[in-house]
Each structure stands twice: as C-alpha cells, then as structure tokens.
C-alpha cells in the first residue's frame, strides 16, 4: 500500500544515493548523463509482443495481467498502458527491449523539460483538460489510450506523464522494508479515500509504494515506460 509518513525526521520517505539518510524533502543539484526515454508508456500491444518473443512467465503469477483473457488483452485495448505488472515484470520487459526502468530523477527531468521549477509537464498552472477525467466511482474503469492527451506533453515531447497511470521508477530498501517510487499519479480518485490513495500529479511530489510481493504490488493503476543510456 501507499506509505503515509509525517514530519521530516530521519527515516521518513526514501534515501537517494547522495543522501546520508532517508528524509521527506530532497533538494540537490544533480548532473544527469544523456539518455533516451520512451515517448509513451508501454502498451498492451507492446507487452504482448514481448511475451510472444520471450515466453516470459513470472514466478509469482497471481494478478499478472489480470484484465487479460486467454493470453491477450480485451479488444480495443491495444494502445492502453499495460497494467497489472509488478516491478519485476516491468524490468523483464525493459531488459528484453535492451532498455531499463528510469531512475526517478530521469523521469523528473523528462517531465520538467529540464526546468527545475516546472510543476506540470505543460507548465505551472493546473489544466484538467490535459489529463484523463478522474474516475470517482467504486469500480475503476480502464485507463485512457497513451496518446489521448497530447497537450499534456512535456517540453521534450514526452507524453502521458501525469494523470493516467502511475509509472514504476526506483526501488529502495532497508533492513525492515522495501519500497518503490511511482510517479505521475493516476485517474482513480475514489471519494472519501484521499488518505488511502493520495495523488501526485504535480512534479514536486512523488508516491512511495511499499512492496510486499509481486502479486500484491500489481495494480490496475500502475504501468511503466523505459529508458536507454545514450551511447
């Protein structure tokens, strides 16, 4: 589940490689080496291509591609982001594609277009027309197609960064817990449960997801995209 932490005492949130301990607020100037990032999150069609070519099967398959039936996705879902994939499922795809998951700071850089004070991929003013309509029902609808909101792109032309599905980035662990940072928020906003499903649309916040097991980490609200180091 989402970890809800208070204050800024030592041990809160995550510890980046350059930090002495975990804490909530992170302010650091980082030199980022050149990389390529996918314009869109990985789609159902792309993930099916990977499964066909690699014969990948997770060791813990519970909830894996839960919306699929008979080895494929529902009709018309080709261009929707693949979901119900764990961190390991995402990493397996990226490795097959000769890529990797982005570090959170790479995702952030791509979303802000290199502008450190940018609050949203398109600018500093919230604009609901640039993201999927929130789903406030009890039953979560499918995500929008990854190319449905081109006006929500970052200055680098990267699309579907905010408000469709969360996206896997870095994993963090200590002697007690494992967690991953997921970015971008998602469209599901069940009413009365803001404490349980906080959103992180803005680019100056993130969500830390406590990892328990692949079967429990998979969600209809989390997908991923890949990056590759520039040669």
Residue pairs with C-beta under 8 A, 6 or more apart in sequence:
1 196
1 209
1 210
2 196
2 197
2 198
2 207
2 208
2 209
2 210
3 179
3 208
3 209
3 210
4 195
4 198
5 12
5 13
5 24
5 208
6 12
7 24
8 23
8 24
8 25
9 23
10 21
10 22
10 23
11 21
11 22
11 23
12 22
12 23
12 24
13 22
13 23
13 24
13 26
13 208
14 22
14 170
14 172
14 179
14 181
14 208
15 21
15 22
15 23
15 172
16 26
16 28
16 105
18 28
18 30
19 26
19 28
22 172
22 174
30 105
32 105
32 106
32 109
33 229
33 230
34 229
34 230
35 102
35 106
35 227
35 228
35 229
35 230
36 227
36 228
36 229
36 230
37 102
37 106
37 107
37 110
37 156
37 158
37 225
37 226
37 227
38 99
38 158
38 225
38 226
38 227
39 157
39 158
39 159
40 81
40 146
40 147
40 159
40 160
40 225
41 81
41 82
41 146
41 160
41 164
41 165
41 167
41 223
41 224
41 225
42 81
42 82
42 90
42 93
42 223
42 224
42 225
42 226
43 78
43 79
43 80
43 81
43 82
43 146
44 68
44 73
44 77
44 78
44 79
44 80
44 81
44 82
45 73
45 78
45 79
46 82
46 93
47 65
47 82
47 85
47 93
48 72
48 73
50 56
50 92
50 93
50 96
50 97
51 71
53 96
54 92
54 96
56 89
56 92
56 93
56 96
58 64
58 86
58 88
58 89
58 92
58 214
59 214
60 86
60 213
60 214
60 215
61 215
62 214
62 215
63 84
63 215
63 216
63 218
64 84
64 85
64 86
64 89
64 214
64 215
64 218
65 73
65 82
65 84
65 85
66 84
66 218
66 220
67 73
67 74
67 77
67 83
67 84
67 142
67 220
68 74
68 84
73 80
73 82
77 142
79 145
79 146
79 147
80 142
80 143
80 144
80 145
80 146
81 143
81 146
81 160
81 164
81 165
81 223
82 223
82 224
83 143
83 165
83 218
83 219
83 220
83 221
83 222
83 223
84 218
84 219
84 220
85 93
85 218
85 222
85 223
85 224
86 214
86 215
86 217
86 218
87 101
87 168
87 171
87 180
87 211
87 214
87 217
88 214
89 214
89 218
90 101
90 168
90 224
91 100
91 101
93 224
93 226
94 100
94 101
94 224
94 226
97 226
98 228
99 226
99 227
99 228
100 226
100 227
100 228
100 229
101 168
101 169
101 170
101 224
101 226
101 227
102 110
102 169
102 225
102 226
102 227
103 169
103 170
104 169
104 170
104 181
104 183
104 206
106 227
107 161
107 167
107 169
107 183
108 183
108 203
110 154
110 156
110 158
110 161
111 118
111 121
111 154
111 158
111 161
111 162
111 183
111 184
111 203
112 118
112 121
112 154
112 155
112 203
113 121
113 154
113 155
113 156
114 155
114 156
115 155
117 124
118 124
118 203
119 125
119 126
119 202
119 203
119 204
120 126
120 127
120 130
120 162
120 201
120 202
120 203
121 152
121 153
121 154
121 155
121 158
121 161
121 162
121 203
122 130
122 151
122 152
122 153
122 154
126 201
127 151
129 151
130 149
130 151
130 152
130 162
130 163
131 149
131 152
131 162
131 163
131 164
131 187
131 201
132 143
132 144
132 148
132 149
132 163
132 164
132 187
133 187
134 187
134 188
134 189
135 141
135 187
135 188
135 189
136 189
136 190
136 191
137 190
138 190
140 188
140 220
140 221
142 220
143 164
143 165
143 186
143 187
143 220
143 221
143 223
144 164
144 187
146 159
146 160
146 164
147 159
147 160
148 160
148 164
149 159
149 160
149 163
149 164
150 159
152 159
152 160
152 161
152 162
152 163
153 159
153 161
154 161
161 167
161 183
161 184
162 184
162 185
162 201
162 203
163 184
163 185
163 186
163 187
163 201
164 184
164 186
164 187
164 223
165 184
165 186
165 187
165 221
165 222
165 223
166 182
166 183
166 184
166 185
166 186
166 200
166 207
166 209
166 219
166 221
166 222
166 223
167 182
167 183
167 184
167 222
167 223
167 224
167 225
168 180
168 182
168 222
168 223
168 224
169 180
169 181
169 182
169 183
170 180
170 181
171 178
171 179
171 180
171 211
172 178
172 179
172 180
172 181
172 208
173 179
177 210
177 211
178 210
178 211
179 208
179 209
179 210
179 211
180 208
180 209
180 211
180 217
181 206
181 207
181 208
181 209
182 200
182 206
182 207
182 208
182 209
182 222
183 200
183 206
183 207
184 200
184 201
185 199
185 200
185 201
185 207
186 199
186 221
186 222
187 221
188 197
188 220
188 221
189 197
189 199
190 196
190 197
198 207
200 206
200 207
209 217
209 222
211 217
